[in-house]
Amino acid sequence: MSRMNMNYKYPHLFSQLIIGSTVFNNRIFASATGPTNLTSRKAPSAETCALYERKAVGGAAAVCMGNCTVDTTIGRSVSSNIDLGDRSIIPQLAKLATAISRHGSVPSIELQHGGNHSFGSWQEGHQIYGPMEYIDEQGRHILAMTEEVIEKTIESFAQAAVLAKQSGFGMVTIHGGHGWLISQFVSPISNTRTDRWGGSVENRCRLPVAICDAVKKAAGRDFPVEIRISGSECHPGGYGIDEGIAIARQLDGHADIIHVSAGSHEVQEVFTVTHPSMFLEDGANVKYAAEIKKHIKKSYVATVGALADPDLMEEIIASGKADIIAVARGLLADPDLPLKARTGREDEINTCMRCLACFSNRIRKQQYMCAINPRTGRETEELFGYFPAIKKRVLIAGGGIGGMQAALSASARGHEVILCEKSNRLGGALNCESGVPFKKNLTKYLERQAKAIEKSNISVHLNTPVAPQTAEKFAPDVIIAALGSRPVVPDVEGIGADNVFCAEEIYYDPSKAGANTAILGGGLVGMELGIHLAMMGRKVSIIELLPELTYGSNHLHAIAVDLELKRLGIDIYLGTKALGISKEGVLTEGQNGRKLIKADTVIYAVGQKPFREEADSLRFCAPVFYQIGDCLIPRTITEATREAHSIALDIGRFV
């Protein structure tokens, strides 16, 4: 068949969009994400440019850099925000815009003002403002914006857009949602003013309308303007979709694109709605955009949130629920998502698990990391290459998360790779979670990695545990031990009874869990298993010896887990020791003395013991030896994939 006559699978998703004189090559936009690796003047560095350039290389029609403040004196939300009032950073902004545009993508920049959440400005000693005067929970005295401050703010947005255009950006995204200044004004809950900036929906939306109009006037009518709003604030103290529709109708025609998100950054219980957790369905927030689009006549509508499946994206565009798909985390997991979908390789897309590791690391370390993409955060190396590798024979012992990634990365570098796995399938311990609905993208990831290995030149040996004799047979130059770990069995009377199981056994066969289940261990394994069983109708109790649950370093996923524990009514016993197990349940001792927690099934999830001795037996079976993953120390998926990739890149430096 001629390529010109090919029937492409996603004709709506890859149709062009024209706004003014700007052509967008498809309908997938890289949604705003904050920059990392800024210079001391809060300007983009080479690493910053590479972060966004990589998304352009992957085929996104537009790429947006977020967290850029229009007025750092009164509007900086965090101290790391880029200052769009500082003209001295134009050269660095221009480099960033060029890095995106040279690959055919439209570079965009987010214009933000924190309003009464401008904590960065407050920390620098400045007075901060919102629609109303009040004293917040931290004792900060917020002043109501005067007419003069409002007009100055409108002008600051306009001038920031001019600076962006002069720097080479082809679009601006005005942040009008998630609890920042504009959403504070448009909400009838946070704005109770009685002047022309409050009251009716027309008055409350006067600020964003004026900002959009001012930007258009200053930057030119053909210069695309996008505004993000919360279609619903998704909590009892916020507004709902009806108000979201009313707000969007006021903005219709004033902005070229109305980007419909949901929730608020500043309300913890909906943080994982704004950034959908793994417990929510794909496209969880599309419904808000779809309702709003029914009422919009002049502007395009974008939707965002839990979107990484091109089949779903195509359906959204084809059915008229939205005109544009905005993707943030999905392009950190796989920046080539658009290109893979366009070329019929959608089964190779590294689908975001929505574990929030990227966002947690962005907050904690000011660096993006992805649990399933070890290249995220290393875009400079990815774009500009590595040192040439001298070919080696590499034996990898263990086909779990770390072993598979090490094999793929080493093979991609040209090494001869032998991968041995003691079981009959690749994937390791996490295969046990394949039946968990909220872990479906983890299952897809494991299957995708295994399929990539199958298509490669990697020599795979299943049902092959690696002992020194095995290693000698393969005569490797390098051994990577990725043997994993085994569950720790707690020293509790009755632990060997027939109603007691380790977490892995129950993951493989949930039918073994009775109606009342007690889980020993309040770490993520125990909590997520408890959520899974509760979703299946079991009554679940979690018993933890420590005074608090152990969520690990991913504090944003912890928010999602905690919300599910509460929603499902899972009983939590903290500071509680398990003394013994019987057919009736678990005898415990806590602050209030001894208590029998009734359960017909008891599950232990108290940690993992690394296969260190087994790994150490291979230490001198090859000239070069590496020990990675859980057989060194129990790791997160993020840590395992990044470590495996890095080790593989180190191989072949010397003859």
Secondary structure, DSSP 8 states (H G I E B T S, - for coil): --GGG---S-TTTTS-EEETTEEESSSEEEEEE---S--TTS---HHHHHHHHHHHHTT-SEEEEEEEES-HHHH-SSTT-EETT-GGGHHHHHHHHHHHHTTT-EEEEEEE--GGG-HHHHHTT---EESS-EE-TT--EEEE--HHHHHHHHHHHHHHHHHHHHTT-SEEEEE--BTSHHHHHH-TTT----STTSSSHHHHTHHHHHHHHHHHHHH-TTS-EEEEEES---STTS--HHHHHHHHHHHBTTBSEEEEE-SBTT-GGGHHHHTT-TTS-TTTTHHHHHHHHTT-SSSEEEEESS---HHHHHHHHHTTS-SEEEESHHHHH-TTHHHHHHTT-GGG--------HHHHHHHHHSS---SS-TTTT-HHHHHH--------EEEEE--SHHHHHHHHHHHHTT-EEEEE-SSSSTTGGGGGGTT-GGGHHHHHHHHHHHHHHHHSS-EEESS----HHHHHHH--SEEEE---EEE-----BTTTSTTEEEHHHHHH-GGGS-SEEEEE--SHHHHHHHHHHHHTT-EEEEE-SSSS----S-HHHHHHHHHHHHHTT-EEE-S-EEEEEETTEEEEEETTEEEEEE-SEEEE---EEE-HHHHHTTTTSSSEEEE-GGGTS---HHHHHHHHHHHHHHTTS--
